[in-house]
């Protein structure tokens, strides 16, 4: 099939399918195939990979390849492999029909596989210059690019692995072995030739992309996209279809990532609010020690501070419930209950917000003690652990949303919170618990569909007029349900805890450094899937080890990326200059930004946003040493626009910067510092 789109060409031959960049784009995938894997009683059987399709049919917008895979038990597995042009790339879907008399347990569909051992090749510039973009599974999972043979760190602590990463896809920790959730990109950082590949949905199964590189040479070994069915049965005559897999070849990988997000958002009917909330959250000053008196005191201060900061929201975080799991029982720190507090916030013309972890319960909760059958089980029939949290005193367990009684309970809890208590902003946290591996009440459910069912139940209970913020959640499964999503780990009142990170070998660990990295590397999701939540902005000086430069850097990243902005301090501790900083960050927020260094840097130091009358650019120094920064604006801003501007302004200092040869000199930036440069364009442009 020639000229599938203006950017990619698909060719079907006897040895498989090849995808090539159109025109001058020097990237190609040759002799790709597809397949499936059936789960056995013990380990899954070796995947069946099919490369030769005797039938090729034209279909609307593309082509379909068909094949039969005979089975020893009689009959055959029928495959239909579909290619259609979409959004400057191609969408690939695999449909499996069980034309046997036997029920099979399907481990995964493999809608795309390129294996060097089978004659396939991946041609993207020079392999020595390759960079692999790895998307993390859930909110807190590290997302960044890796140069070839830079090994992603495997967290040493088991309970953290299960709370931060997909437990079904443990990080190998080995050079040349990469797995990315939902989507991945491969680029030559010198020529910028790139391939983007990602699933457009995850309602009924999680998708991942695996890349393997052989060290000798080095040599490409394998690229595989898998759509997981978790061993769910497919009866005789049953049909299973993968979510569409979108593949694009380009020379602008950051724009390809954005296009993938837009295509996925359209496919999943994303909820994208018209604006990003500005608010106050109790967590990062009070943690679980928040009480009614402090909430009411801060409410008065937040109301007064609206003269400077455009607050629209006030959210009570963890610490109000009697026990994790017993969400309709309020502890003694809130003697009046939650409803009167929500009304006070509403009366102050602010949206009342409340935190909850709906899929977790502590062993001491009434929910766990009375309804152990409501929980996901391990292979021995015991409730399945969902991690360990020192703030709650230890172990927590995962509820099973496929259980009808759990669905009824979720409806009761969330209708109470919304209708009786009056919360119109609800943060649902630790959502990964519903998608952990285990035995569920409904054996036909995958991990992804179980989580999706739980999220849909919550949305139905609260109605479309409630703003839902997801957190600790496998990302793509929540698209179309939540209005906003945390896209990084928790911030901290310190830049980083490097000693703990080294000891735990964990790139996901909570820290302001890791949080800001994810805000930049996941910036392309904002406005396509939801409103991005970068986590809270801490602007106090007391009880914080963040320097002035680090606080300003955090405000700069939040401003240019355009997501939510929640202050999380005791409002009485805030000094005038920090209030002014938060006010400016809220006012400066853009509709979103580009991160051109997405593939060339693990922690990008530049980002740019196009505004109606100019460009806003972030320039940062994330290193631990001072660095002299001279920035070539021409690499980020179109030449016609730059030609009309003679000067630029550094936003925080209000310093005028002269543009010479397309460059500006920012001088020496301290460690963990950032500057915002505004390039003003004449209205005539």
DAFENCOR-V818048 format. One record per residue. N is the residue number from 1. D_LAST is the distance of its C-alpha to the last C-alpha in whole Angstrom. Layout:
N;D_LAST / N;D_LAST
This chain:
1;42 / 2;40 / 3;36 / 4;36 / 5;32 / 6;29 / 7;30 / 8;33 / 9;37 / 10;40 / 11;43 / 12;47 / 13;50 / 14;53 / 15;52 / 16;50 / 17;46 / 18;43 / 19;39 / 20;37 / 21;34 / 22;32 / 23;31 / 24;31 / 25;31 / 26;34 / 27;36 / 28;39 / 29;41 / 30;45 / 31;48 / 32;47 / 33;49 / 34;50 / 35;53 / 36;54 / 37;57 / 38;60 / 39;61 / 40;64 / 41;67 / 42;66 / 43;63 / 44;61 / 45;62 / 46;60 / 47;57 / 48;58 / 49;55 / 50;55 / 51;53 / 52;55 / 53;54 / 54;56 / 55;54 / 56;51 / 57;50 / 58;46 / 59;45 / 60;42 / 61;39 / 62;41 / 63;44 / 64;47 / 65;50 / 66;53 / 67;56 / 68;59 / 69;61 / 70;65 / 71;66 / 72;69 / 73;70 / 74;70 / 75;67 / 76;63 / 77;60 / 78;58 / 79;54 / 80;51 / 81;48 / 82;45 / 83;42 / 84;39 / 85;35 / 86;33 / 87;29 / 88;29 / 89;32 / 90;36 / 91;38 / 92;41 / 93;44 / 94;48 / 95;50 / 96;54 / 97;57 / 98;60 / 99;63 / 100;66 / 101;68 / 102;68 / 103;65 / 104;63 / 105;61 / 106;57 / 107;56 / 108;53 / 109;51 / 110;49 / 111;46 / 112;45 / 113;47 / 114;47 / 115;50 / 116;51 / 117;54 / 118;54 / 119;52 / 120;49 / 121;46 / 122;42 / 123;40 / 124;37 / 125;37 / 126;40 / 127;42 / 128;42 / 129;38 / 130;38 / 131;37 / 132;38 / 133;36 / 134;38 / 135;38 / 136;40 / 137;42 / 138;42 / 139;40 / 140;42 / 141;42 / 142;40 / 143;37 / 144;36 / 145;36 / 146;39 / 147;40 / 148;42 / 149;46 / 150;44 / 151;47 / 152;45 / 153;48 / 154;50 / 155;51 / 156;55 / 157;55 / 158;56 / 159;55 / 160;52 / 161;51 / 162;52 / 163;50 / 164;47 / 165;47 / 166;48 / 167;52 / 168;52 / 169;50 / 170;51 / 171;49 / 172;51 / 173;50 / 174;51 / 175;49 / 176;47 / 177;48 / 178;45 / 179;45 / 180;42 / 181;42 / 182;40 / 183;37 / 184;37 / 185;35 / 186;36 / 187;34 / 188;34 / 189;32 / 190;32 / 191;31 / 192;29 / 193;31 / 194;32 / 195;34 / 196;33 / 197;36 / 198;37 / 199;39 / 200;37 / 201;40 / 202;43 / 203;45 / 204;48 / 205;48 / 206;46 / 207;44 / 208;44 / 209;43 / 210;45 / 211;45 / 212;48 / 213;48 / 214;51 / 215;51 / 216;53 / 217;51 / 218;48 / 219;49 / 220;47 / 221;49 / 222;48 / 223;45 / 224;46 / 225;45 / 226;47 / 227;47 / 228;50 / 229;53 / 230;55 / 231;58 / 232;58 / 233;60 / 234;60 / 235;63 / 236;64 / 237;62 / 238;59 / 239;55 / 240;53 / 241;49 / 242;47 / 243;43 / 244;40 / 245;39 / 246;36 / 247;35 / 248;32 / 249;32 / 250;28 / 251;27 / 252;25 / 253;28 / 254;26 / 255;24 / 256;27 / 257;29 / 258;26 / 259;27 / 260;30 / 261;30 / 262;28 / 263;31 / 264;33 / 265;32 / 266;32 / 267;36 / 268;37 / 269;35 / 270;34 / 271;33 / 272;30 / 273;30 / 274;27 / 275;27 / 276;29 / 277;32 / 278;32 / 279;36 / 280;39 / 281;41 / 282;45 / 283;45 / 284;44 / 285;46 / 286;49 / 287;49 / 288;53 / 289;54 / 290;52 / 291;54 / 292;54 / 293;54 / 294;51 / 295;49 / 296;50 / 297;49 / 298;46 / 299;45 / 300;46 / 301;43 / 302;41 / 303;41 / 304;41 / 305;38 / 306;35 / 307;35 / 308;33 / 309;32 / 310;31 / 311;34 / 312;35 / 313;38 / 314;41 / 315;43 / 316;46 / 317;47 / 318;50 / 319;53 / 320;54 / 321;56 / 322;60 / 323;59 / 324;57 / 325;58 / 326;59 / 327;56 / 328;58 / 329;60 / 330;58 / 331;60 / 332;61 / 333;58 / 334;57 / 335;60 / 336;58 / 337;57 / 338;53 / 339;53 / 340;53 / 341;51 / 342;48 / 343;49 / 344;48 / 345;45 / 346;44 / 347;46 / 348;43 / 349;40 / 350;39 / 351;40 / 352;43 / 353;43 / 354;46 / 355;46 / 356;49 / 357;50 / 358;51 / 359;53 / 360;55 / 361;58 / 362;60 / 363;64 / 364;65 / 365;63 / 366;65 / 367;63 / 368;64 / 369;67 / 370;68 / 371;66 / 372;66 / 373;66 / 374;62 / 375;61 / 376;60 / 377;63 / 378;63 / 379;66 / 380;69 / 381;68 / 382;67 / 383;63 / 384;61 / 385;59 / 386;55 / 387;55 / 388;56 / 389;55 / 390;56 / 391;55 / 392;57 / 393;60 / 394;60 / 395;60 / 396;58 / 397;58 / 398;56 / 399;57 / 400;57 / 401;55 / 402;56 / 403;60 / 404;60 / 405;61 / 406;58 / 407;56 / 408;58 / 409;58 / 410;54 / 411;54 / 412;56 / 413;54 / 414;51 / 415;52 / 416;54 / 417;51 / 418;48 / 419;51 / 420;53 / 421;52 / 422;48 / 423;46 / 424;43 / 425;41 / 426;43 / 427;43 / 428;45 / 429;46 / 430;48 / 431;47 / 432;48 / 433;51 / 434;52 / 435;51 / 436;53 / 437;56 / 438;59 / 439;61 / 440;60 / 441;62 / 442;60 / 443;61 / 444;58 / 445;55 / 446;53 / 447;52 / 448;48 / 449;50 / 450;52 / 451;49 / 452;47 / 453;50 / 454;50 / 455;46 / 456;46 / 457;50 / 458;48 / 459;45 / 460;47 / 461;49 / 462;47 / 463;45 / 464;41 / 465;40 / 466;41 / 467;38 / 468;40 / 469;39 / 470;40 / 471;42 / 472;44 / 473;43 / 474;43 / 475;39 / 476;39 / 477;42 / 478;40 / 479;37 / 480;37 / 481;40 / 482;38 / 483;35 / 484;34 / 485;36 / 486;37 / 487;35 / 488;37 / 489;40 / 490;41 / 491;40 / 492;43 / 493;43 / 494;43 / 495;41 / 496;43 / 497;47 / 498;47 / 499;51 / 500;51 / 501;48 / 502;51 / 503;54 / 504;52 / 505;50 / 506;48 / 507;44 / 508;44 / 509;45 / 510;44 / 511;42 / 512;39 / 513;38 / 514;38 / 515;37 / 516;33 / 517;34 / 518;34 / 519;31 / 520;29 / 521;31 / 522;31 / 523;27 / 524;27 / 525;29 / 526;27 / 527;26 / 528;28 / 529;31 / 530;31 / 531;30 / 532;31 / 533;33 / 534;33 / 535;36 / 536;37 / 537;35 / 538;38 / 539;37 / 540;41 / 541;43 / 542;46 / 543;48 / 544;45 / 545;45 / 546;41 / 547;39 / 548;37 / 549;34 / 550;35 / 551;35 / 552;31 / 553;31 / 554;32 / 555;29 / 556;26 / 557;27 / 558;28 / 559;25 / 560;22 / 561;24 / 562;24 / 563;28 / 564;31 / 565;32 / 566;35 / 567;37 / 568;40 / 569;42 / 570;45 / 571;43 / 572;45 / 573;45 / 574;41 / 575;40 / 576;37 / 577;35 / 578;35 / 579;35 / 580;32 / 581;31 / 582;31 / 583;29 / 584;26 / 585;26 / 586;27 / 587;24 / 588;22 / 589;22 / 590;20 / 591;20 / 592;21 / 593;21 / 594;21 / 595;24 / 596;24 / 597;27 / 598;29 / 599;31 / 600;32 / 601;33 / 602;35 / 603;33 / 604;29 / 605;28 / 606;24 / 607;22 / 608;18 / 609;17 / 610;13 / 611;12 / 612;10 / 613;8 / 614;10 / 615;13 / 616;16 / 617;19 / 618;22 / 619;25 / 620;28 / 621;32 / 622;34 / 623;37 / 624;40 / 625;39 / 626;37 / 627;34 / 628;32 / 629;28 / 630;26 / 631;23 / 632;21 / 633;18 / 634;17 / 635;19 / 636;17 / 637;14 / 638;12 / 639;12 / 640;9 / 641;7 / 642;10 / 643;10 / 644;8 / 645;10 / 646;14 / 647;15 / 648;16 / 649;18 / 650;21 / 651;22 / 652;26 / 653;27 / 654;23 / 655;24 / 656;21 / 657;20 / 658;20 / 659;18 / 660;20 / 661;20 / 662;18 / 663;20 / 664;21 / 665;25 / 666;26 / 667;30 / 668;32 / 669;32 / 670;35 / 671;37 / 672;35 / 673;32 / 674;28 / 675;25 / 676;22 / 677;19 / 678;16 / 679;13 / 680;10 / 681;7 / 682;6 / 683;5 / 684;4 / 685;0
